[in-house]
Amino acid sequence: MTTWKETLGTSIPPVLGHEIDSYEEAFEGKREGRIESTVFAEMRLRRGVYGQRYDNGQRYDGEETRALNYPCGDLEKGPDTVWDAPGMMRIKIPWGGMSTAQMEALAEVAEEYSDGILHITTRQDVQLHFVHIEDTPDLMRRLAAVGITTREACGNVVRNVTGCPRSGVCSTETFDVTPYTQAIHEFVLGHPDGQNFGRKFKIALSGCDTQSCGLIRIHDVGGIARTREIDGELKRGFEVYVAGGLGAVPYQAQLFEEFMPEEEILPTIQAIGRVFARLGEKRNRMRARLKFLVKKLGFDEFKRLVLEERAVLDEDHRWTAFLADLHEWDDKPLKPAAPLPEGDYPAEFAAWRQDSVIPQRQEGYAMVTVGLPLGDLTSVQMRGLIELVRKYTGDTCRSTIEQDILLRWVSLSDLYDVYKDLAALGLARAATGTIADATACPGTDTCKLGISASRGLIGELNARLSAKLETLDPAVRNIRVKASGCFNSCGQHHVADIGFWGVSRKIRGQLVPHFQLVLGGQWANNGGSYGLAIVAIPSKNVPEVLDRVLDHYVADRQGDESFHDYVTRIGKKAVREQVKDLTEVPDFEQDSSYYFDWGDYRRYTVADIGKGECAGEVVESTEFDLQASEREVFEAQTLLDSADVSGAADIAYRAMFLAAKALTRTQNPAVGEDSEVIVGEFRTRLYDTELIFDKYAKGKFADYFFRAHDEVQEKVPASADLARTRIEEAQLFVEAAHACFDRMG
């Protein structure tokens, strides 16, 4: 019988084939104990092989999974247990572009090696879960045979290069950025100047600045298409931004160049990579992103170093070779343009058309967004989508950063037939692109860092909002809601109009799932502004909080005021007051639902805080002080909103200090009030002993406190950036203090 390998023959590109062979050899070396775990971990991550969480009660192969909270089997504990637990595979899809042959391969490997579900990510990648590590070499070869790589899908390298999925057909773009995005992808993949970073590096391009299809301002390097007349000739180029990023402490990208000629984009990225690799943090991974290097050096010095590096680069023909044929990646319509025939169409079609269909720049054609609930579709749905693409649009489609799939070049005459075919696949959602199409990261479903069930929450919100979508005020219809299961912002909560990120709270000795409510973010204008957390809400009450905030907005907005402008006008303090009563948690006997997370049938957790009277007094004092520190963080935000940057920075530090003092007194009740003594005791009793450390962030958040303390002692002048950063860091430190206290029991 002919195997699939024999059928493929030599169809795998030699470079990819060699790399997969090298990975498989390393894999065998790890199995046999010849390669260190840390070395193999970086190697597998650079090829998209991730760890996955298994303590969430999900079922796999008909049996409840064990609590295996380690990657693809326990790669740290040795070969005896490495091969039991499945993990996650991330697959790079540059600018989201997929041919039907590639879609077929993805459907096949999802079915054969995974659980038959393909997950579209917020970086246009595809992820497969429950993949066993011994299957990963074959899976990589299957994908390589159709031109897909998993190389550098993770690791301390340049990640998937994202681009606007509407490029080439959008009415607001300056020009099609697709060939430039592809050129960057090909240039940086495996490039020597992109292999020695301390952390990941992300790049995106967009055809315009007003939309959010590329979210340029959250990237390490982002480019917006621009043209400029130079010597009588219209020249293409990019408005380039650098050092953006979300994560625990978000930084908005800074303008590097108003107009960078197209031939300079690749060498400039290479020069930035060299500076980052040479000077970026390596030992402290929590400070190893480009945004921290730029902050450390200062923007002007960073730019000087990049331009200096650019000047000494050896010429590379690849910098400009792609410019000879910018139309290589153009889509071509399969069918001629024609209007939708007159007819009595059902209301469901009209609702779907309103949210899912966008006119193209080319008359007679439209883009159709295929909405995927939580970014998921099955292999069966993918195969049906392949037939639909071949029937109506040709050979390609694109994934989006909102975890959907975009069809292009749909003739208007085919819209109703496309709708019917999508409906037969269960993919004709009327809510696509609306408030009922909210985004979530994996959260506690599969992520090891998840604190609260972001997917469960967003699934609940989407269901409730979809049921009443037609009755919602038009002002709220297109508000973006996003949730992350922890502070890391994989769900992009910082740039949502309304965001949530998962935390936990100890209520009368028992842990209760919560979400921080984040306001002030702006999804438009490529992630125009970042929000801040204003209050922790019990997970159970989040739907009601969302309803209440939206109701107040509809009732109080002035004219056509956007939600972002409304929050700016009334202030976060007013919004916090609107939902204050919903922060309360009843006793378990009163309402046990508060003690379970969305979509999880098990109790969130139970913690015994002790019975002694002295311990009781310490617990009460600590809880009181931690709550007070939360209030201080919020007070700092209100001062920042009123442009009192000095006051905001001071109060944010005070919040950290109060939380540190609360924890220190659990270890030394007689510590007193002297600030230097408290900081010293905190370092000795909680930092040096690693009590404040957690498994993943280690002492990162305590380092924020120490740095803020040093800045206060040195009287470092406050700025808007310093105040905002300190507020973000104070929020994280206070959360770390809560978690530390919970672990103490």
Secondary structure, 3 states (H helix, E strand, C coil): CCCHHHHHCCCCCHHHHHHHHHHHHHHHHHHCCCCCHHHHHHHHHCCCEECCCCCCCCEECCEECCCCCCCCCCCCCCCCCCCCCCEEEEECCHHHEEEHHHHHHHHHHHHHHCCCEEEECCCCCEEEEEECHHHHHHHHHHHHCCCCCCCCCCCCCECCCEECCCCCCCCCCCCCCHHHHHHHHHHHCCCHHHCCCCCCECEEEECCCCCCCCCHHHCCEEEEEEEEEECCEEEEEEEEEECCECCCCCECCEEEEEEEEHHHHHHHHHHHHHHHHHHCCCCCHHHCCHHHHHHHHCHHHHHHHHHHHHHHCCCCCHHHHHHHHCCCCCCCCCCCCCCCCCCCCCHHHHHHHHHHEEECCCCCEEEEEECCHHHEEEHHHHHHHHHHHHHHCCCEEEECCCCCEEEEEEEHHHHHHHHHHHHHCCCCCCCCCCCCCCEECCHHHCCCCCCCCHHHHHHHHHHHHHHCHHHCCHHHHCCCEEEECCCCCCCCHHHCCEEEEEEEEEECCEEEEEEEEEECCECHHHHCECCEEEEEEEHHHHHHHHHHHHHHHHHHCCCCCCHHHHHHHHCHHHHHHHCHHHHCCCCCCCCHHHHECCCCCCECCCCCCCCCHHHHHHHHHHHHHHHHHHHHHHHHHHHHHCCCHHHHHHHHHHHHHHHHHHHHHHHCCCCCCCHHHHHHHHHHHHHCCCCCCECCCECHHHHHHHHHHHHHHCCCCCCHHHHHHHHHHHHHHHHHHHHHHHHHC
